[in-house]
């Protein structure tokens, strides 16, 4: 371990000799993504087309700040509602901007936010030299081909071919991805996406048509009079604050402490590879007049589910589903048996009224399953949705009053249960922003698509209050903090009594413009859980306290070379037992101008007492993909990314990543078990832009 520490601290900074240039989008919302991964049960990997497709378009055709509306600004995931409202208000009071750097005078826009925003915006004011950027409204085509594979065989591939049971993977270990997308300005988008997960068959067996998953879309903006947008094929819907439906990436608690409300366009084209978080059919946004807008949609899609029937019955009408699957994996015979066995029909509408800074919405969503959902009975899921018909209605609002932004949504499910979330974000002065979110979700509220800002998922069985604060006394210093407290009035999975918890985070960041960023962060979380070492037949609850500290450094050593260093310390204590952990990494990002090459590399070491002390860390990947693995137990991790621009149209990228655990004989569990001490992955991607 000592030699690893020596290499980590001293050797990496000495290797800064390469120069390269990168066409990748800047790292936007890293804090949001790491916050999203907290509490997940496994490493998180994203295909972030859904999150950054709009930003890629804006990089080619920058948004004119003098014409940008609140809705336009809501496309940027790192802008708060106060910032989205502040720019139009500034233009109303002082007139159009004469330079993009005038953003520094707009209330709420700090240096870090402006730095993230600059690649995607412009000021198109005639006569101002050096501020105009050409707008591009011609056709654009994109093709992505991606292959990846774990080098070591997992247990699922080692079972002999003659074993036709569910105890083996039927396909190869290759992961394949294809995407084609055509756009004409911001008016037309059409494309197809296809994916084969590792372990799934390809042009054989149950996938004789090739890929396991296909998605296609056609999206047209202003196709005819009174139709603001039209979507055919696959699309995603966002309503209110997510109490009925909010598809795609939705931020959770993070160091972006005042970014708490849901916003954005209600209808989007879907081109990602999530195999359940979308609708399939037709949707449109209609202009009903100067102040009214109507979103309406209809969808028919197949869902994975575990179908069973009453004993001794072969009647197809007697089948019901005990659960809906969301993994999208079809590697074994059992997983194939669950593929697309339920048809889900969805119809919805959202009527929106807007007047200056006030917006009111009436939302409805009707769901029908052709096979009823009948979960295995248990005390914790007593109030979960069962049946095949579900109707949800809600009212949402947003209102800007000077320096205060109010928002909220109250929803009702078909059984009469209510769920409500309300909040505000206020600029106390130019240096201080404050956020408050109150939520109250009945234990029997039912929804298949809810995704509100909360501690747990699904918008059910939770009451809580969130307080967020951001202070920026000057351009160099920023302080972020939040405190969240919640309770669950009913049992939850593996928690056999009503429970409660709390969480707080504090971060201090120091920035030197275009050169240095340093931050120190402390995060504490207390949650009640079952006491496993309990001699009583009745499970009792105990409190687990997780505490994590982080020190992060990002330094521009040269215009083309950035060095990142991070140290994480953590502990987890429950019922008098305490375990600790530590993780650190060094990372080099190479972006030289004028060279066709780009590269990044990281070496990390970690040592923890187990999974309860784990450190999530965002990792760069090939363009349009990234991962957030959890570092735990004892080991090292290394990755290296290399990109090469072949010509103006094509870019080739590769990645190698490996994790080494010296004290184990195998990694993982079940069919995912990898014999040995190492897991390694390679990835190649060819990207074309025309």
N, C-alpha and C positions, 0 to 999 in steps of 0.2 A: 504494500500500500504506500510506503514511503517513496518508492521510485515513481509511482503514479502522481503523487503530490508534487514531487520535484518537476516532473514533466509538465504538469498542469500549470504551475506557477511561473516557471522560468523558460521552458523550451518554446512554448507557443509564441510569446511575443517576439522571439528572435527569428521567426520564420516569415516575417512580413516583407517579402521581396517581390511577390507577384503583383501584377497590375491587370485589372480587367474592368469591364463595363457590364452593367446589368440592366436588362430591360424589364425586370420584374417590377410589379407594383410595390410601393413601399410597405413596410410592415405596419398595417393599419389595424387598430383594435386588438393588439396582442393581449392587452389586459382584459378586454371583453371575452376573448376566446378562452383564456386561462380561467376566468371566472365561470364561464359556461361549463368547464370540465369539472369544477369542484363538486364533489359528492357523487360523481359517476362511478360505476362499478368496474370500469375497465379503461384501458387507454383509449383516447379519443382521436379519430382520424376524420378529416373533413375533405370533401370536394367542395371548395368554396366558390363555385361558379355562381350559385344563388346569391352569395354575399357580396361579390365584387364584380359581377358582370357589368353593372351600371357604371362602376368606377373605371373599368377598362374602356367603356365607350366614352366617358368624359375625358379620359386621357387623350383620346384621338380627337375629340370635339369638345373642348373645354366649355364649361358653363359660364355665361356672361353674368357677372355679379350684379350688374345694373338691371338685369331682367329676371334674376332668380326669385322665385316665389318660395313660400314656406314649404310647399310640397316638393319643389326641386331640391331644397336644402335637406329635406328629410331623407334623401337618398344616401347621404353620408352617415355611416353608422356611428361616427365619433362625435357628431354634433348634438348638443343637448337642445331641448325645445326652446330654451331661452335664447340660445345662439341662432336657431332657425328663425325666431321672431325678431331678434335684434337687428339683423341686417336690413330687412324691409323697413323697419321703423327708423333706422338711421338714414336711409335714403329719403324717406318722407320728410324728415326734419332738416337734413343738410343738403339734399340733392344727390346726384349720382357720384359714385366714386371716380376719381381721376387716376387711380393706381391700385393695383392689387395689394400693395403694401399699406394702403389706407385702412385695411382691415384692423390694424393695430389700434385704430381710434374707435372701432365699433365695440360697444360694451359687451363684455363676456368673451371676447376673442383673445385668448392668450397666445403666446409665441408658439407653444407646442401644437395647438390646434391649427394655427395659421400654416405652420410648416407642413402638416399633414394635408391641408387643403390646397396648397399652391399648385401641385401638379394637375389639378382638375378644374381650375377656374381661370378666368381672364377678365379684363376690363376692356370692352370693345367700345371705346369712346373716340370718335373721329378727331384727328388732329393731335392726339397724344402719342408722341413718338416712343416706340419701345414697349408700349403696353398692349398693343394689339397682337392677337394670335389668329392665324387663319382658321376659319371654320371649315369643317369637312362634312359634306352631306352626300357623299357618293356611296356606291355599294362597297360593302366590306364582307369578306368571307374568312372564316376561321376553321381550321382542321386540326384536331388533336388526336394523336395515337399514343397510347401509354401501355407499357408492359411492366409488371413487377412480379417478384417471386421471392419467397423465403428460401434461402439456400439449403437449410437443414430440413430434412423430411419430418413432418409431424406424424403422430401415431395414426391419424386417419388415413394416411397414404401407405402405411406399412402393412396393413391387413391384406392378406392374399386376395387376388382378383376373384377367386372362386367363392369367396364369402359374399353373398348377395344380401346380407342382412343390413340393418341400419348402422352397423359398427364400423363402417368405412366410408371414405369420401369417394364418390364415383368419378370425379373429374380430376384434372391435373392441378398442380399447385400454382399455375400461372394465373395472375390477375390481369385482365384485359379491359381496356377502356377506349372507346371511340366517340368522337364528337365532331359534328359538322354544324356550323351556324352561319346563316346569311343575314346581314342587316343592311338596311338602306336608311342612313341617318338614324334618327330616333323614331321613325315612323313604322318601319316594318322589321320584324324579326321572325325568322323561320329556321328550324333546325331539328336534328335528330341526335340522340345520345344513346349509347349502348354500353353495357357492362357485363362482364363475366367475373364473378368472384372466385377467389382461390377455392378449389375443391369442386366447382360446378363443371358439368359437362359442356362441351363445345362442339357443335356440328355432329353430335352423336347422342345416342340414348334418348333422354328426355328433352334435349335441346338440339334437335335436328335443324332448327332454323338459325343456329349460331349462338348468339349471346343469350344469356338468361333473362336480361332486362332490356327493354327498349322504351324510349320516351321520345315523343315528337311534339312540336308546337308550331303554331302560326299566330303571331301577335301583330295587330295593326292599330296604329294610333290615328284617330280621326279618319276612319274609312269613309264615312258619309256624314252628312249633317246630323247633329244631335247625338252622334255616337262618339264618345271621347276615346274609347279603346275597345277592341274586340279580340278575344282569345279563343282559338280552336285547338283541340288536342289537350295537352297537359298544361296546367297553369296552377298558380298558387293564389290564395285568398288571405287577406288580412282585414280583420274587423275590429274596431275599437281597441280595447286594451287586452284582447286575446281571451276573453271569457267564453266566446263561442268557437273561434278559430283564428289562428295566427300561424300561417305556414312559412317555413323557412327559418333562418337564423333569428333568434330572439334573445337579446342580452339578458344576463342574470346579474347577480351582485358581483361587483368587481371594484378595482381601484378607480374606475371612472364613476365616482360616487354619486354624481347627480344625473347620470344617464339612466333614468328609471321608467320612462313612459314608452309605450309602443306607438310608433308612427310610421309613415311611409305610404306609398301608393297602394290602394286596395286590391288592385289586380296586376299580376305580373306573369310573364312567361316563365315556364318551368323548364330548366335544362340541366338539372342536377341528377344525381343517381340515388337519392333517397327513394326507396321503393314503396313508401306509404304516405309521406308527408306532402301530398299534392292532390289535386282533383283532375279528372279526365272527362272532357266533354266540351262545353261551350260556355263563355262568359262575356259580359259586356258591361261597360260603364256608360250610362246615358246622361246626357245633359238635359235636364228638365226645365231649365230656365236659369236666370242669373244667379240664383241662390240655392238651387236644388240639383241634386245628383243622385242617380240610382245605379247601384251595382246589382246585377242579377246573374245567376249562374245555375247550371245543371250538370251533374256528373254521374257517370257510371263507371265503376272500376272494380276489379277483382282484388280481394284481400286474402292474405294467408291466414289460416285459422286451424285450430285443432278440432276436427269434427268427430263426434261420437254419436252413438245411438243407444236407445234402451236395449237391454239384454234380450236377445232372442228375436229382434225385429230387423227386417231387411227393408222396410218401407223407407224410400228416400225422404218422404215428408217427415219422418221421425227423427232425422238427424238434427243435431244442434251443435253449437260451438262452445267449447269451454274457455277459449281465449282467442284474441286476435294477435297475430304475430307481427312484429315490426322489424325483425332483423334483415329481411330480404335475402336470406341465405338458403340455398337449395342444393346442398352438397351430399346429403345422405338420403336414403329412401324415405325415412321418416319425414324429413324436411320437404321432400318432393310431394309426399302425400298431403301436406298442408298447403301446397302452393295454389293460390287462386281459387279456393273451394267456396268462398263466400262472395256474393255480389253486393256491393254497397252502393246504393243510389242516394245521391245528395242533391238537394235543391235549396238555394238560399238567396237572400236579397238584403241589401243595406241601403236605406234611404238616408241621405245626408243633406243637412241644411247648413249653409255657411253665410255668415254676415259679418264682414270685417274680421274681428278677432274671435268670433264665437262660432263654434261648430257643434251641431247636435246630430246624433245618429240613431236610427231605429233599425235593428238587425234581427234577422231570423234565419234559422238553419234547420232543415228537416232531413233526417237520416232514416233510411230503410235498409235492413239486411234481409236477404232472401232466406237465410237460415237464422233462427233465433240464437242469441247469445245467452248461455246458461252456465255461469261459472260454477266451479266446484265449491259447494257451500263451506264457508268458514266465517268465524266471528268478525275478522277484520274487514272482509269484503261484503258484509251484510247489506250495505247501502249502495254498492256498485250497480251500474246499469246492467239489467238483464232484459231480454226481449228482442224485438226486431224493429220497433218504431221509437224514434226519439226526436222531440221537438224542443229547440232552444230559442228563446227570445231575449233581447237585451236592449238597453238604452245606454249610449255613450255620449260623452261631451268633452270639449276642450274649450278653454276660455283664457285669453290673454288680457290682463288688466295691468297696464303700465309694466312694472318689473316682475309681475307674478304670472305664472302659467298654471292653470288648474286643469285637471284631467280626471277621467274616471269612467267606469262602466258597471252597470248592475244587470245581472242576467238571471233568468228563471228557466229551469228545466221542466220537462213535461210532468214530473211528479210534484211540482209546486215548490221545490227547493230553490233557494236564492244564493247567489254569490256576488259579492260586490268588492270593487277595488277603487280607491279614490286617492288622489295625491296632488301635490303642488311642487313647483320648483320656483324659487324666488331669488332674485339678485338683491341681496341686502345692501350692497354697494358695488362699486366696480371691482373690488377685490374679493368679495365673499358671495358664494352661491350656496343655497340651502335647499334640500329636497326632503319631502315627507310623503310616505306611502302607507295608507291604512288598508287592510284587506280583511274580509270576513267571508269565508266560504263555508256554507253548510256542509255537514258531513254526508248528506244525501244528495248534494248537487251532482248532476250527471251530464257529462259531455265527452264526446269521443275525440275532440280536437283542441280543447282548451290549452292555452299556453301563456298565462299571465305572469307578471313579475311577482315571484313568490319564492319561498324556501323549497317547497315540494312541487312536483309536477301535477298537472291535471286540474288545478283550480278547485280542489275539494278538501274538506276537513282541515281547515286552517284558519286561524285568526292571528294577525300580526301587525306590527308597526315597524317601519323602517325610517331611519333618520340618516341623511347624507349631507356632507359638508365639504366644500372646496374653498380654500383660501389661497389667494395669489397676491402677496404683498408687493411684489415687483416682478420683472421679467425673468429673474433667475430662480426664484423660489416658489414652490407650490406645495400646499398641504391638503391631503385628502383623508377623510375619515367617514366611516358609517357605523351605525349600531342598528341591529335588527333583533327583535324579540318576537317569538311566536309560540303558539300552542295548538295541539291537535286534540279535539274533544272526543275523538273516537280512536279505536285501535288502528294500527297500521301494520303492514306486512312485517313480521318478525318483531313487532313491538306490541306486547300483549296488555296494554293499558293506555289510557289517555296520557299524553306526554307533552313536553315543552322543551324549548331550547332558546339559545341566544348566540349572537355572533357580532364581533366588532373587528374593524380593520383601521389601521392608521398608517399613512405613508407620507414621507417628506421627500420631495424631489428638488434637486438642484440642477439647473441647465445653463450651459454656456452655448450661445447661439452657434449652431452648425458644427459644434466641436465635442461637447461633453454633456452627458446626462448621468447623474448618480441619484439613486433613491434607496432609502431604508424603509422597510415595511414590517409591521407586526400584525398578525391576524390570530384571533382567538375564537374558538367555537365550542359551545357546550350543548350536548344533546343527550336526551334520555334514551336508553336502549335496554333490552332484556339483559338481566344478570345471568349469564350462562352458568357460572359456578354456583349453582343454587340447589341446595338439598331438598327444598320444598317442591311439591308437585306443581305449585302455582308459580309461574314466572313473575319475578319482581323486576322493577326498573332500577337502573343505576345511571349515573351521569358520566358520560365520557367527555373529557376536556382535551381538545387538540389545540396546541399552540405552535405557531410557525413564525419564524423571523427570517427576513431576507435582506441582503445587501447586493445591489446591482450596479454595475458600471458599464457605460457605453462611451467609447472614446474614439474620435476620428484622429488616427495617427497621421494619416495623409488624406488628401481629398479622395483617393481611391481605396483607402484601407480603413475599416472600422473594426475595433477590438471590443468584445463584450466579455465581461466576467461576472459571475454570480456565485453567491454563497447562501445556502438555505440551511437553517437549523430548525428542528422540530421535536415535539414530544406529544405523547398521547397517554392520558392517565384515566383509569377507570377502576373502581372498587379497590383503591389502594395500590394497584399495579401501574407502573410507569415505564414506558419505553421511549427511547430517544433516537434521533437520526440526524444525519448531516449529508448534504449534497453540494457539489460545486462543479462549475464548468468554466471553460475558456472557449471563446468562439471568435473566429476571424471571418469577416465579410469583405470580399474583394470586388470593387466596382470601378475599374479603370476606364476612362473615356478613350474612345478611339480603338479599342481592342475588341475582337469578336468573342473573347472569353469572359466568363464570370465564374465566381466560385465562392463557396462558404464551407466552413468546417468547424466542428465542435468536438471537444473531448470532455467527458463528465465522469466524475467518480461519486459514488454514493454508498452510504452504510446506514441502515435503519434497522430497528428491531422487528420489523414486519410491515404488513400492508397498512396497518392503522397509522403508521407514519410514512406518508408518501408525498412526493413533491412533483407537481405537474409543471411541465416546462415546454413552452412553444418551440417547435423545431421548424426551420425552413426546409422546403422540399422543392420539387420541380414546380414550375409555374402552374397555378390553378389547383394546388394541393398542399396540404401541410398536415402535421400531426402534433398531438400533445400527449406524449407518453407519461406514465407515472413512474418515477424513480423510487424503488423501494427494495428491501433486503440489502444485500451487499454485492456491489459490482461496478462495472464501468460501461460507458456508452460512448460510441464514436460514430460520427457521420461525416460524409464528404459529398458535397454537391458541386457539379461542374456543368456549365452551360457554354454552348458554342453557337454563335450566329453564323449559319452557313452562307446566307445571302440576305437580301432585304426581305425575303418572304419566309424563310425557314430558319427555325432555331431547334437545336438538338440539346437535350439535357439528360444528365444521368445522376444517380444517387446511390451511394452505398452506406448502409447503417448496420451497426452490430452492437449487441448488448452481451456482456460476459458476466456470469455469476460463478465465482470460484468455489462456492461452498455447496453446490447442489449437484445432483445427478440427472435431474430432468427439470424442464421448465414448463409451466402450465398444467392443465388438467384435462381429463377426458381425451377426446380425439384431437384436441389442440396441443397435447403434450409433445414437447420436443425433447428427445433423449439427448443428454449431454449438458454442457455448461454454457452454450452460446446460441444466440438467435441472430441471424443476419438476413438482410433484405437488400435486393438490388432493384433499381427502377430505371427505365429508359422512357423518354418522351420526345416525340417529334411534333413540333407545333408549326403550323403554317398560317400566314396572314397574307391576304391578297386584296 
